[in-house]
């Protein structure tokens, strides 16, 4: 409980249908935990060396979805055919990137490495998957309730904030992993300036469109 993926699903309710989120999230959880249990200690060793790559991808993805939360609605509707058709896959990828290498997957890796590849591995896979799915469904229900009771613009702003925070958090993790502590403030400040400038451009464009 209290994991970032719960907030992530709340934000996703402003972009995708609940059905698509459930399908994409469930599939992603099953695949993630299967990889964790099967890989065990070997995957844990790999992540300890290359975790910054995964977090960098997550950082860029979160910034992208934060910015797209500001885009006007009619632009999203123009590509609605493709968006709706591949929505479960989009959710799968977002959730996979966000959760890959996170503490919940590392926990499943630990259990998998401890018990080995036997019948217990199936139980660990199912138990960890159900536990994470139940916790995330709670977040999804909260998001669905808020989306139905609040204006779309309010929820889009919430999605923007959530994705932006995750983006900067993952950027911090990347810089820490690469031991760039002396350059951390300048880099984060620079990314913040660029991010703010892009936000201003999008908001100005929306204003001209009368939104």
C-alpha positions as CSV (number, residue, x, y, z in Angstrom):
1,X,0.0,0.0,0.0
2,X,1.1,3.6,-0.6
3,X,3.3,2.6,-3.6
4,X,3.7,5.0,-6.5
5,X,1.8,2.7,-8.9
6,X,-1.4,3.5,-7.1
7,X,-1.0,7.1,-7.9
8,X,0.0,6.2,-11.4
9,X,-3.2,4.4,-12.0
10,X,-5.2,7.3,-10.6
11,X,-3.5,9.5,-13.2
12,X,-4.1,7.0,-16.0
13,X,-7.9,7.1,-15.4
14,X,-7.8,10.5,-17.1
15,X,-6.4,9.0,-20.3
16,X,-7.8,5.5,-20.6
17,X,-10.9,3.4,-19.9
18,X,-11.0,1.5,-16.6
19,X,-11.4,-1.8,-18.6
20,X,-8.2,-1.1,-20.6
21,X,-6.3,-0.1,-17.4
22,X,-7.3,-3.4,-15.7
23,X,-6.3,-5.5,-18.7
24,X,-3.0,-3.7,-19.1
25,X,-2.2,-3.6,-15.4
26,X,-3.0,-7.2,-14.8
27,X,-0.9,-8.4,-17.7
28,X,2.0,-6.2,-16.7
29,X,1.9,-7.5,-13.1
30,X,1.8,-11.1,-14.2
31,X,4.8,-10.6,-16.5
32,X,6.8,-8.5,-14.1
33,X,6.4,-11.0,-11.2
34,X,7.1,-14.0,-13.5
35,X,10.3,-12.4,-14.6
36,X,11.2,-11.6,-11.0
37,X,10.6,-15.1,-9.7
38,X,12.3,-16.8,-12.6
39,X,15.3,-14.6,-12.7
40,X,16.0,-14.6,-9.0
41,X,19.4,-13.6,-7.8
42,X,20.8,-13.2,-11.4
43,X,18.3,-10.5,-12.3
44,X,18.8,-8.8,-8.9
45,X,22.6,-8.6,-9.7
46,X,21.8,-7.2,-13.2
47,X,19.5,-4.5,-11.8
48,X,22.1,-3.4,-9.3
49,X,24.4,-2.5,-12.1
50,X,22.0,-1.2,-14.8
51,X,19.1,0.2,-12.7
52,X,19.9,3.8,-13.9
53,X,19.0,2.8,-17.5
54,X,15.5,1.6,-16.5
55,X,15.0,4.7,-14.3
56,X,16.1,7.0,-17.2
57,X,13.5,5.4,-19.5
58,X,10.9,5.8,-16.8
59,X,12.0,9.5,-16.3
60,X,11.5,10.3,-19.9
61,X,8.2,8.4,-20.1
62,X,6.8,10.2,-17.1
63,X,7.8,13.6,-18.4
64,X,6.1,12.8,-21.7
65,X,2.8,11.7,-20.2
66,X,2.9,14.7,-17.9
67,X,3.1,17.0,-20.9
68,X,0.4,15.2,-22.8
69,X,-1.9,15.7,-19.9
70,X,-1.9,19.4,-20.8
71,X,-2.8,18.9,-24.4
72,X,-6.3,19.9,-25.5
73,X,-8.9,17.2,-25.6
74,X,-9.8,17.4,-29.3
75,X,-6.2,16.6,-30.3
76,X,-6.5,13.4,-28.3
77,X,-9.8,12.6,-30.0
78,X,-8.3,12.9,-33.5
79,X,-6.1,9.8,-32.7
80,X,-8.8,8.1,-30.6
81,X,-9.1,5.1,-33.0
82,X,-5.5,4.1,-32.5
83,X,-5.4,5.2,-28.9
84,X,-8.4,3.1,-27.9
85,X,-7.3,0.1,-29.9
86,X,-3.9,-0.1,-28.3
87,X,-4.9,1.3,-24.9
88,X,-4.2,-1.9,-22.9
89,X,-0.8,-2.2,-24.5
90,X,0.0,1.4,-23.7
91,X,-1.0,0.9,-20.0
92,X,1.0,-2.3,-20.0
93,X,4.2,-0.5,-21.1
94,X,3.6,2.5,-18.7
95,X,3.1,0.2,-15.7
96,X,6.0,-2.1,-16.8
97,X,8.5,0.8,-17.0
98,X,7.3,2.3,-13.7
99,X,7.4,-0.9,-11.8
100,X,10.4,-2.6,-13.4
101,X,13.3,-2.6,-10.9
102,X,11.1,-1.2,-8.1
103,X,11.1,-2.5,-4.5
104,X,8.0,-4.6,-5.1
105,X,9.7,-6.5,-7.9
106,X,12.9,-6.8,-6.0
107,X,10.9,-8.3,-3.2
108,X,9.6,-11.0,-5.6
109,X,13.1,-11.5,-6.8
110,X,14.3,-12.2,-3.3
111,X,11.5,-14.7,-2.6
112,X,12.2,-16.4,-6.0
113,X,15.9,-16.6,-5.3
114,X,15.3,-18.0,-1.8
115,X,12.9,-20.8,-2.9
116,X,14.3,-21.6,-6.3
117,X,12.4,-22.9,-9.4
118,X,10.0,-25.4,-8.0
119,X,6.2,-25.6,-7.2
120,X,6.7,-22.9,-4.5
121,X,7.7,-20.5,-7.3
122,X,4.2,-20.7,-8.8
123,X,2.7,-19.9,-5.4
124,X,5.1,-16.9,-5.0
125,X,4.3,-15.6,-8.5
126,X,0.5,-15.8,-7.9
127,X,0.6,-14.4,-4.4
128,X,2.8,-11.5,-5.2
129,X,0.7,-10.7,-8.3
130,X,-2.6,-10.8,-6.5
131,X,-1.2,-8.7,-3.7
132,X,0.1,-6.0,-6.0
133,X,-3.1,-6.1,-8.2
134,X,-5.4,-5.7,-5.2
135,X,-3.4,-2.7,-3.9
136,X,-3.4,-1.1,-7.3
137,X,-7.1,-1.7,-7.8
138,X,-7.7,0.4,-4.7
139,X,-5.8,3.2,-6.3
140,X,-7.8,2.7,-9.5
141,X,-11.1,2.9,-7.7
142,X,-10.1,6.1,-6.1
143,X,-9.1,7.5,-9.5
144,X,-12.4,6.4,-11.0
145,X,-14.4,8.0,-8.2
146,X,-12.5,11.3,-8.5
147,X,-12.8,11.3,-12.3
148,X,-16.5,11.0,-12.1
149,X,-17.0,13.7,-9.4
150,X,-14.5,16.3,-10.5
151,X,-14.1,18.4,-13.7
152,X,-11.9,17.0,-16.4
153,X,-9.5,19.9,-16.2
154,X,-8.9,19.3,-12.5
155,X,-8.1,15.7,-13.1
156,X,-5.8,16.5,-16.0
157,X,-3.9,18.9,-13.7
158,X,-3.6,16.1,-11.1
159,X,-2.3,13.7,-13.8
160,X,0.2,16.4,-14.9
161,X,1.5,16.9,-11.4
162,X,1.7,13.1,-10.6
163,X,3.7,12.3,-13.8
164,X,5.9,15.3,-13.4
165,X,6.8,14.3,-9.8
166,X,7.6,10.8,-10.9
167,X,9.8,12.2,-13.7
168,X,11.9,14.3,-11.4
169,X,12.1,11.5,-8.8
170,X,13.4,9.1,-11.4
171,X,15.8,11.7,-12.7
172,X,17.2,12.1,-9.1
173,X,17.6,8.3,-8.9
174,X,19.5,8.2,-12.2
175,X,21.9,11.0,-11.2
176,X,22.4,9.3,-7.8
177,X,23.1,6.0,-9.5
178,X,25.7,7.6,-11.8
179,X,27.3,9.4,-8.7
180,X,26.7,12.8,-10.3
181,X,26.0,14.5,-7.0
182,X,28.0,17.6,-7.7
183,X,26.0,18.2,-11.0
184,X,22.7,17.1,-9.5
185,X,21.3,20.6,-8.8
186,X,22.4,22.2,-12.2
187,X,21.0,19.2,-14.2
188,X,17.7,19.1,-12.3
189,X,17.4,22.9,-12.6
190,X,18.1,22.7,-16.3
191,X,15.6,20.0,-16.9
192,X,13.1,22.0,-14.8
193,X,13.6,25.1,-17.0
194,X,13.2,23.1,-20.2
195,X,10.1,21.3,-18.8
196,X,8.6,24.6,-17.7
197,X,9.2,26.1,-21.1
198,X,7.5,23.2,-22.9
199,X,4.6,23.5,-20.5
200,X,4.3,27.2,-21.3
201,X,4.3,26.5,-25.0
202,X,1.5,23.9,-24.6
203,X,-0.6,26.2,-22.4
204,X,-0.2,29.1,-24.8
205,X,-1.2,26.9,-27.7
206,X,-4.3,25.7,-25.7
207,X,-5.1,29.3,-24.9
208,X,-5.1,30.2,-28.6
209,X,-7.5,27.3,-29.2
210,X,-9.9,28.8,-26.7
211,X,-9.4,26.2,-23.9
